[in-house]
Amino acid sequence: MATTLSTALPGEQVTITTDVHTEPFWQAAKEERLVAPACSACGTFRLPPTPFCPKCQSTDKRWVELSGRAEIYSFSIVRGFPGLPEIVIVPVVLDLPDAPGARLVSDVVGVDPADVRIGDQVEVFFSPIADGWKLPLFRPVGMGAARS
Amino acid sequence: MTRRDTAIVGVGATDYYRRGRSAPQTITELAGKAILAACEDAGLAVADIDGFAYYSMAGGGYGMSMDTADLMDTLGIPEVTFSATLTSGGGGAAGSVDLARAAIVSGQANVVVSVMAVQQARQRLGGVFAAMTPNPLNSFLQPAGLAGPGHLMSVLVRRHMHDYGTRREAFAEVAISQRLNAANRPKAIMRDPITPDDYFGARMIADPLCLLDFCLETDGAVAVITTSADRAKDLRQAPVPVVASAHGGHRDWGRAFAGMQMPHETFASSGHAAIAKHLFGRAGVGPEDIDVALLYDHFSAMVVMQLEDYGFCKKGEGGPFVESGAIRYDGGSLPVNTHGGQLSEAYIIGMTHIKEGVEQMRGTAINQVAGAELALVTGGPATLPVSGLILGRA
């Protein structure tokens, strides 16, 4: 039996909304750039983007463009989703080496779930979702675009 | 310092039903039946109620809600002087009694009811995160496909296994021991024993969690009545003193698995360390003094992590502690979820744990822990507030 490689939810089913604090993240993603907000006053990163810096309460932030590399902090292997009983997803919580202290929740796609380990290095790619937005998803470093 | 200024004097419950089967009863009807049963248990008239202390935003899980005016209107409660709820969700279950106590000791109310009614006819718990309307915050979570709370918590569980070597055998023991506790309970939804083969053969839902790690999806309602220690003295039942109560939590846990931003020391935990500190400090006791623990069990592994956060064992040693048989009703050093919990009896978002704590302290529990004098009851682990209670014997 062939191994089922991990995938993500069908893009047309994924809807996001934005507010003034989060929209720059999604606008950058639309341009296939991964960014995170750092406090202009003290440099602390935060995700999701929120009104205040939790460390110094400043509202000033600068959007830092990240390398797109990430490390798997933990993950799950989900088999089935409402309406998609056969889907296999590997949701991941990711540490971002160039935005320390902030994490992203995403999926690692195109992998045999049995091969995934905490500490694995992954890199971002962007996949279309509803309303013209793009979602940052991840695959193992070096896999390139072959299986996207 | 032990205050014991308030006491739980009545508990009441409806029957428990499999998901959706409490229909066509309404949420108000289920809540009302539980409240009337709690009044009967206490020897109070429903008109004596003058306060409502809810949690979970007074939600009648899932997608419905309870309302003080609706309940007063149909039950004939003439006047209330307190009506409030804790924020967020099931983390506040035990904390609803903390809220009731706050109303009573501040003089705002005398007889306060806490109630939860669940009916999963329109929306099931298991897909509640998938069904949420997208918003700017959950847009950073929802697209990943973690459909329900167990899917989200499976990520914490995997990290616990990675950091401490915790084995699935520990989660199996939680499921197996709680099912044994439910075997003799007439209202329990699941009573047939679970074998290790059953556990390891069960369908994986969100690896490392399988079907038998997930709580039941059930309907029903439970109500609890709290009053002052003075008023409690001449009611029908032996009062069950609130020795200590707490709700809240530390920002490090914060939005918990709805945000996944917890620092490393907190990520693979139950978020209850702050509650444990306040509860034991207020009660003037330690984990070694607790005789029976009713720990919120939406997922088996979160029982293991609560045992660590409450100091029943060291951080990271919850797995071996559980695997040693320590939480068994029969022969364990700390019987846990003697009612079968949400994994086997029924899921009423934490209220059955309060009910069992009260029955243990009255000495009337079906699986009575002999000589038990202090019971720990917890809510959560979920987005803050989480909560806990230490109940005592009159």
Interface residues (C-beta under 8 A of the other chain):
Chain A: A8 L9 V14 T15 I16 T17 T18 D19 H21 T22 W26 L47 P48 P54 Y73 S74 F75 S76 I77 V78 R79 G80 F81 P82 I87 I89 P91 V92 V93 A102 R103 L104 V105 S106 D107 P113 I118 I129 L135
Chain B: G127 A130 A131 P134 N135 P136 L137 S139 F140 L141 Q142 P143 A144 G145 L146 A147 H151 S154 V155 L156 R158 R159 H162 R203 M204 I205 A206 D207 P208 R251 G259 M260 Q261 F267
